[in-house]
Amino acid sequence: MNNDIKQSITNTINSVDKELREISLKIHDDPELGNKEFHAYKILTEYLEKKGFEMTHKAVGLETAFMATFSNSKTGRRVGFVCEYDALPGVGHACGHNIITVQGLACALSLKALMEQGLVQGTVVLFGTPAEESTSGKINFVKEGVVKDSVDYAMMLHPLTQDGLYNQMLALDSCDIEFFGKASHAGMAPWNGVNALDAMIQGFDSIGLLRQQVLPTDRLHGIITNGGKAANVIPDYTSAHFYARSLTRNQLKELKPRVENCFKAAAIASGCEIKIKWSSMGPVEDVFMNDAMAMKYKHYMEQEGIKFLPRSEEEQITSGSTDMGNFSYVVPTIHPGYGIHTTAANHTKEFAKAARTEVAHQDTLRAAKCLALTAAEVMMDDALYKQVVADFEKGKPQ
């Protein structure tokens, strides 16, 4: 790698360190749920406009989505980075989306500076993607064809307890389940009722039994969102929200009918009517890590003193799910995890606290530097890009 490029990326990230820290704290301290990230959206779009990016507001029909683009060549390669900025109900930024925003900004600004200095030729796009924790805004970018039309490869970092490349990010789909029964006085004439809560509980029990028969990498979990209104009334309506996850999108397709049958059987047994509706946006797909780009990123992180587990051990670690997986099936993508000096698991108050620390901010900038170096090398090196494409076209084993 050209020393001028390394120095430029380092200088750019150092120059915006304090600005990015301020943005991170503002987003962290005002946690907004998915599709309602209006404050974060305003902070980010105003900042990027000031930095000279061409902005697309309310991208793909989402109020809090954006694209920030800079280019110095119509023929050069196009890299996409990603920001997330939604929080979780009750625990705030317990997945560290405030620092995910930082890594996206740092990388985009670094590539823009390289282009302005004439060190690389190409295009950088920063996708602002809302609602990763709920309605999965990246799916909108994919379905609209924007990702494939805008970039040749994509990258994003995610804070975790340790650095990793091949932790399993699962395919996921969610469904709403409704049972419709008949109300009756629970003490006076329960036999006249059709108990929608009994149906729901039986469905949950069947899911519990199903867990023994599914793959160890499958995950089934949900909550009852309406369990009835009064203990002395046979519930005539109940509802639940459920997640099904699998190692790959093909395995998920096989799992979903088995989930449905658990609840359909409960409807038959109880005499209820049932309605099952899977997400209208379709599933969140598993992450298809591009090996060529992953190895380059690993190389740069190792130069920073970071150590990784062997791939065979990383692949035994099941993380969660991310709509970055949907990006990864339309363009070559990497989605490395990086440690932020905490033992707390994601989606906990302790992780939210860790994501606010200065050490986590510096961990983010270090990883972002390595990601930006990787992006620049892919942009410049024809042989490397050829391998990136070959790895992508080979596909992911299902």
KOLNU-315905 format. One line per 10 residues: number of its first residue (from 1); their letters; for each residue x, y, z of C-alpha. Coordinates in nm, 2 decimals. Last residue first. Layout:
<rs>
NUM	a	X,Y,Z; ...
</rs>
This chain:
<rs>
398	qpkgkefdav	-2.61,-2.30,0.17; -2.26,-2.26,0.06; -2.20,-1.89,-0.03; -2.15,-1.79,-0.39; -1.86,-1.84,-0.63; -1.96,-1.51,-0.79; -1.86,-1.32,-0.47; -1.53,-1.48,-0.44; -1.46,-1.42,-0.81; -1.56,-1.05,-0.77
388	vqkyladdmm	-1.32,-1.00,-0.48; -1.05,-1.19,-0.67; -1.08,-0.95,-0.96; -1.08,-0.66,-0.72; -0.75,-0.78,-0.58; -0.59,-0.82,-0.93; -0.71,-0.47,-1.04; -0.57,-0.30,-0.73; -0.67,0.06,-0.69; -1.03,0.05,-0.56
378	veaatlalck	-0.97,-0.27,-0.36; -0.67,-0.11,-0.20; -0.87,0.20,-0.11; -1.15,0.00,0.05; -0.90,-0.20,0.25; -0.73,0.11,0.38; -1.07,0.25,0.47; -1.15,-0.06,0.67; -0.82,-0.04,0.85; -0.88,0.32,0.94
368	aarltdqhav	-1.23,0.24,1.05; -1.10,-0.03,1.28; -0.87,0.22,1.45; -1.15,0.49,1.46; -1.39,0.24,1.63; -1.14,0.13,1.89; -1.08,0.50,1.96; -1.45,0.56,2.01; -1.47,0.25,2.23; -1.19,0.39,2.45
358	etraakafek	-1.37,0.72,2.48; -1.67,0.55,2.62; -2.03,0.57,2.49; -2.05,0.22,2.34; -1.95,0.08,2.69; -2.27,0.23,2.85; -2.48,0.08,2.57; -2.30,-0.25,2.63; -2.39,-0.24,3.00; -2.75,-0.16,2.92
348	thnaatthig	-2.77,-0.48,2.72; -2.84,-0.54,2.35; -2.49,-0.65,2.28; -2.32,-0.86,2.54; -2.10,-0.71,2.81; -1.74,-0.82,2.82; -1.62,-0.47,2.72; -1.31,-0.33,2.56; -1.47,-0.22,2.23; -1.40,-0.53,2.02
338	ygphitpvvy	-1.44,-0.53,1.64; -1.69,-0.72,1.42; -1.63,-0.74,1.05; -1.91,-0.68,0.79; -1.76,-0.74,0.45; -1.95,-0.72,0.12; -1.93,-0.81,-0.25; -2.26,-0.68,-0.40; -2.61,-0.82,-0.42; -2.60,-1.10,-0.16
328	sfngmdtsgs	-2.39,-0.90,0.09; -2.63,-0.60,0.09; -2.91,-0.83,0.23; -2.67,-0.95,0.50; -2.62,-0.59,0.60; -2.98,-0.64,0.72; -2.82,-0.78,1.04; -2.87,-1.09,1.25; -2.72,-1.21,1.58; -2.39,-1.36,1.68
318	tiqeeesrpl	-2.33,-1.73,1.66; -1.97,-1.83,1.73; -1.86,-2.16,1.58; -1.75,-1.99,1.26; -1.50,-1.79,1.47; -1.33,-2.12,1.58; -1.28,-2.25,1.22; -1.16,-1.90,1.11; -0.88,-1.91,1.37; -0.93,-1.65,1.64
308	fkigeqemyh	-0.81,-1.30,1.55; -0.54,-1.08,1.69; -0.52,-0.70,1.68; -0.18,-0.54,1.70; -0.24,-0.25,1.45; -0.06,-0.45,1.18; -0.30,-0.73,1.26; -0.58,-0.49,1.18; -0.43,-0.41,0.83; -0.40,-0.78,0.75
298	kykmamadnm	-0.74,-0.87,0.88; -0.89,-0.60,0.65; -0.71,-0.75,0.35; -0.82,-1.10,0.45; -1.18,-0.99,0.47; -1.17,-0.82,0.13; -1.06,-1.14,-0.04; -1.30,-1.36,0.17; -1.62,-1.17,0.10; -1.85,-1.24,0.39
288	fvdevpgmss	-2.20,-1.35,0.30; -2.40,-1.22,0.59; -2.73,-1.40,0.65; -3.04,-1.25,0.50; -3.31,-1.04,0.67; -3.63,-1.18,0.54; -3.90,-1.02,0.33; -4.02,-0.66,0.34; -4.38,-0.77,0.41; -4.26,-0.95,0.72
278	wkikiecgsa	-4.45,-1.28,0.77; -4.82,-1.28,0.85; -4.99,-1.57,1.03; -5.37,-1.55,1.08; -5.55,-1.81,1.29; -5.91,-1.92,1.35; -5.96,-2.09,1.68; -6.11,-2.43,1.76; -5.85,-2.50,2.03; -5.69,-2.81,1.87
268	iaaakfcnev	-5.71,-2.67,1.52; -5.56,-2.34,1.61; -5.28,-2.51,1.81; -5.20,-2.71,1.50; -5.17,-2.40,1.30; -4.94,-2.25,1.56; -4.68,-2.53,1.55; -4.73,-2.57,1.17; -4.62,-2.21,1.11; -4.29,-2.27,1.28
258	rpkleklqnr	-4.23,-2.58,1.07; -4.32,-2.38,0.76; -4.05,-2.12,0.85; -3.76,-2.37,0.91; -3.71,-2.48,0.55; -3.69,-2.12,0.42; -3.46,-2.04,0.70; -3.22,-2.31,0.59; -3.21,-2.15,0.25; -3.14,-1.81,0.39
248	tlsrayfhas	-2.84,-1.95,0.58; -2.75,-2.01,0.95; -3.11,-1.99,1.06; -3.34,-1.74,1.25; -3.71,-1.74,1.32; -3.85,-1.44,1.51; -4.20,-1.41,1.66; -4.46,-1.14,1.74; -4.77,-1.26,1.92; -5.14,-1.20,1.92
238	tydpivnaak	-5.45,-1.30,2.11; -5.82,-1.26,2.05; -6.14,-1.41,2.20; -5.99,-1.43,2.55; -6.23,-1.61,2.79; -6.33,-1.33,3.02; -6.27,-1.35,3.40; -5.89,-1.28,3.37; -5.95,-0.97,3.17; -5.81,-0.82,2.84
228	ggntiighlr	-5.64,-1.10,2.66; -5.29,-1.20,2.58; -5.19,-0.93,2.33; -4.82,-0.88,2.23; -4.71,-1.23,2.33; -4.34,-1.24,2.27; -4.11,-1.44,2.04; -3.81,-1.66,2.00; -3.68,-1.94,1.77; -3.31,-1.97,1.68
218	dtplvqqrll	-3.15,-2.22,1.45; -2.78,-2.28,1.48; -2.82,-2.60,1.68; -3.04,-2.74,1.39; -3.41,-2.81,1.47; -3.55,-3.11,1.66; -3.51,-3.00,2.02; -3.63,-2.65,1.94; -3.96,-2.80,1.81; -4.07,-2.88,2.17
208	gisdfgqima	-4.04,-2.52,2.27; -4.22,-2.41,1.96; -4.50,-2.65,2.05; -4.53,-2.50,2.39; -4.55,-2.15,2.23; -4.83,-2.27,2.00; -5.01,-2.43,2.30; -4.99,-2.10,2.48; -5.13,-1.91,2.18; -5.42,-2.15,2.14
198	dlanvgnwpa	-5.50,-2.14,2.51; -5.50,-1.76,2.48; -5.75,-1.77,2.19; -6.00,-1.96,2.41; -6.32,-2.05,2.23; -6.60,-1.97,2.47; -6.93,-2.13,2.55; -6.77,-2.39,2.77; -6.64,-2.11,2.99; -7.00,-2.04,3.11
188	mgahsakgff	-7.02,-1.87,3.45; -6.66,-1.85,3.56; -6.48,-1.75,3.24; -6.77,-1.56,3.10; -6.74,-1.60,2.72; -6.54,-1.46,2.43; -6.50,-1.65,2.11; -6.17,-1.72,1.93; -5.94,-1.55,1.69; -5.57,-1.62,1.71
178	eidcsdlalm	-5.31,-1.38,1.56; -4.95,-1.44,1.47; -4.71,-1.17,1.35; -4.40,-1.30,1.18; -4.03,-1.22,1.17; -3.76,-1.35,0.93; -3.39,-1.39,1.00; -3.08,-1.51,0.83; -2.80,-1.54,1.09; -2.47,-1.36,1.14
168	qnylgdqtlp	-2.22,-1.63,1.21; -1.89,-1.50,1.34; -1.65,-1.50,1.04; -1.45,-1.18,1.07; -1.39,-1.12,1.44; -1.26,-0.87,1.70; -1.40,-0.90,2.05; -1.69,-0.79,2.26; -1.88,-0.65,1.97; -1.89,-0.32,1.76
158	hlmmaydvsd	-2.00,-0.36,1.40; -1.80,-0.25,1.09; -1.95,-0.19,0.75; -1.83,-0.24,0.39; -1.98,-0.25,0.04; -1.86,-0.34,-0.31; -1.94,-0.22,-0.67; -2.17,0.06,-0.56; -2.47,0.27,-0.69; -2.68,0.05,-0.91
148	kvvgekvfni	-2.64,-0.27,-0.70; -2.72,-0.08,-0.38; -3.01,0.13,-0.53; -3.20,-0.17,-0.67; -3.51,-0.06,-0.50; -3.52,-0.40,-0.32; -3.17,-0.35,-0.19; -3.21,0.00,-0.06; -3.54,-0.10,0.10; -3.38,-0.41,0.26
138	kgstseeapt	-3.13,-0.17,0.42; -3.41,-0.02,0.63; -3.45,-0.33,0.84; -3.80,-0.28,0.99; -3.69,-0.32,1.36; -3.33,-0.32,1.48; -3.18,-0.19,1.16; -3.44,0.09,1.16; -3.26,0.35,0.95; -2.99,0.32,0.68
128	gflvvtgqvl	-2.77,0.62,0.60; -2.57,0.49,0.30; -2.23,0.65,0.24; -2.13,0.64,-0.12; -1.77,0.68,-0.24; -1.68,0.70,-0.61; -1.37,0.63,-0.80; -1.01,0.74,-0.87; -0.75,0.72,-0.60; -0.46,0.94,-0.49
118	gqemlaklsl	-0.59,1.25,-0.66; -0.59,1.45,-0.34; -0.97,1.51,-0.36; -1.01,1.13,-0.42; -0.80,1.04,-0.12; -1.00,1.29,0.09; -1.33,1.14,-0.02; -1.20,0.80,0.08; -1.12,0.91,0.43; -1.44,1.11,0.47
108	acalgqvtii	-1.64,0.79,0.38; -1.44,0.58,0.62; -1.47,0.81,0.91; -1.84,0.87,0.86; -1.92,0.50,0.84; -1.71,0.42,1.14; -1.87,0.70,1.35; -2.23,0.59,1.26; -2.14,0.24,1.39; -2.02,0.43,1.69
98	nhgcahgvgp	-2.37,0.56,1.77; -2.52,0.23,1.66; -2.35,0.07,1.96; -2.59,-0.23,1.99; -2.72,-0.11,2.33; -2.78,0.24,2.20; -3.10,0.28,2.41; -3.19,0.00,2.65; -3.56,0.04,2.69; -3.65,0.03,2.32
88	ladyecvfgv	-3.35,-0.02,2.10; -3.17,0.26,1.92; -3.15,0.37,1.55; -2.83,0.52,1.41; -2.68,0.29,1.14; -2.43,0.42,0.89; -2.30,0.23,0.59; -2.00,0.24,0.35; -2.03,0.19,-0.03; -1.74,0.17,-0.26
78	rrgtksnsft	-1.75,0.26,-0.63; -1.47,0.17,-0.87; -1.34,0.42,-1.12; -1.52,0.50,-1.45; -1.71,0.81,-1.38; -1.43,0.95,-1.17; -1.38,1.21,-0.90; -1.69,1.11,-0.70; -1.86,1.20,-0.37; -2.20,1.06,-0.25
68	amfatelgva	-2.40,1.09,0.06; -2.72,0.87,0.07; -3.00,0.92,0.31; -3.27,0.74,0.52; -3.47,0.90,0.79; -3.80,0.96,0.61; -3.78,0.64,0.41; -3.89,0.65,0.04; -3.58,0.49,-0.10; -3.37,0.79,0.02
58	khtmefgkke	-3.53,1.06,0.24; -3.25,1.30,0.14; -3.00,1.23,-0.14; -2.69,1.44,-0.06; -2.39,1.53,-0.27; -2.10,1.54,-0.02; -1.91,1.85,0.05; -1.82,1.82,0.42; -2.09,2.08,0.51; -2.34,1.85,0.34
48	lyetlikyah	-2.21,1.56,0.54; -2.26,1.74,0.87; -2.61,1.86,0.78; -2.71,1.51,0.68; -2.57,1.35,0.99; -2.71,1.58,1.26; -3.05,1.60,1.09; -3.08,1.22,1.05; -2.97,1.17,1.41; -3.25,1.41,1.53
38	feknglepdd	-3.51,1.25,1.31; -3.43,0.89,1.40; -3.80,0.80,1.40; -3.78,0.52,1.14; -3.63,0.29,1.41; -3.63,0.41,1.76; -3.44,0.72,1.88; -3.17,0.74,2.15; -3.08,1.10,2.24; -2.76,1.06,2.44
28	hiklsierle	-2.61,0.81,2.20; -2.68,1.03,1.90; -2.53,1.34,2.06; -2.24,1.14,2.20; -2.15,1.00,1.86; -2.17,1.33,1.69; -1.93,1.49,1.94; -1.69,1.20,1.90; -1.70,1.24,1.52; -1.61,1.61,1.55
18	kdvsnitnti	-1.33,1.53,1.79; -1.17,1.27,1.57; -1.22,1.47,1.25; -0.86,1.56,1.19; -0.72,1.23,1.32; -0.94,1.04,1.07; -0.82,1.25,0.78; -0.45,1.23,0.88; -0.46,0.86,0.92; -0.63,0.82,0.58
8	sqkidnnm	-0.38,1.05,0.41; -0.08,0.88,0.57; -0.19,0.54,0.45; -0.26,0.67,0.11; 0.08,0.85,0.09; 0.25,0.54,0.21; 0.12,0.35,-0.10; 0.00,0.00,0.00
</rs>
